Amino acid sequence: MAKKKNLTFEDSLAELEQIVSRLEQGDIPLEESLQAFEHGVNLTRTCQKALREAEQKVHILTEQNDHQSLEPFTDE
């Protein structure tokens, strides 16, 4: 398994799903299973980090909106 850098969240999730499917089939050698599992754990961490970052951005954006005051609209 070649390591890919800068995978998108969607790519990481798709690759993780493929790994899970292969492991569930149970027809790969033990050593390869362990490598796939380790790679899956790393992909899971990558996905969790991306989700935390997205959640933090949403939180910051919604918090900023809560502190903004509305100004009256004038059609000049």
C-alpha positions as CSV (number, residue, x, y, z in Angstrom):
1,M,0.0,0.0,0.0
2,A,1.6,3.2,-1.1
3,K,1.0,6.2,1.1
4,K,-0.8,9.1,-0.5
5,K,-0.4,12.6,0.9
6,N,-3.0,15.2,1.1
7,L,-6.0,13.0,0.4
8,T,-9.4,14.7,0.6
9,F,-11.8,13.7,3.4
10,E,-13.9,11.9,0.7
11,D,-10.9,10.1,-0.7
12,S,-9.7,9.0,2.7
13,L,-13.2,7.8,3.6
14,A,-13.6,5.8,0.4
15,E,-10.2,4.2,0.9
16,L,-11.1,3.3,4.5
17,E,-14.3,1.7,3.2
18,Q,-12.3,-0.4,0.8
19,I,-9.9,-1.5,3.5
20,V,-12.8,-2.5,5.8
21,S,-14.4,-4.5,2.9
22,R,-11.2,-6.3,2.2
23,L,-10.7,-7.1,5.9
24,E,-14.2,-8.4,6.3
25,Q,-13.7,-10.8,3.4
26,G,-10.9,-12.4,5.4
27,D,-9.1,-13.8,2.4
28,I,-5.8,-11.8,2.7
29,P,-2.7,-13.0,4.6
30,L,-2.2,-11.9,8.2
31,E,0.7,-9.6,7.5
32,E,-1.2,-7.8,4.8
33,S,-4.2,-7.6,7.1
34,L,-2.1,-6.0,9.8
35,Q,-0.7,-3.4,7.3
36,A,-4.2,-2.7,6.0
37,F,-5.5,-2.3,9.6
38,E,-2.7,0.1,10.4
39,H,-3.4,2.1,7.3
40,G,-7.1,2.1,8.2
41,V,-6.3,3.5,11.6
42,N,-4.3,6.3,10.1
43,L,-7.1,7.1,7.6
44,T,-9.5,7.2,10.5
45,R,-7.4,9.7,12.4
46,T,-7.1,11.8,9.2
47,C,-10.9,11.8,8.8
48,Q,-11.5,12.6,12.5
49,K,-9.0,15.5,12.2
50,A,-10.8,16.9,9.1
51,L,-14.2,16.6,10.8
52,R,-12.9,18.4,14.0
53,E,-11.4,21.2,11.9
54,A,-14.7,21.5,9.9
55,E,-16.7,21.6,13.1
56,Q,-14.4,24.2,14.6
57,K,-14.8,26.4,11.4
58,V,-18.6,26.1,11.6
59,H,-18.5,27.0,15.3
60,I,-16.4,30.0,14.7
61,L,-18.5,31.2,11.8
62,T,-21.8,30.8,13.7
63,E,-20.3,32.4,16.8
64,Q,-19.2,35.4,14.7
65,N,-22.8,35.7,13.2
66,D,-24.2,35.7,16.8
67,H,-22.2,38.8,17.6
68,Q,-23.0,40.9,14.6
69,S,-25.6,43.5,14.8
70,L,-28.0,44.2,12.0
71,E,-28.0,47.6,10.4
72,P,-31.1,49.1,8.9
73,F,-31.3,48.8,5.1
74,T,-31.7,52.1,3.3
75,D,-32.5,52.2,-0.4
76,E,-30.7,55.3,-1.6
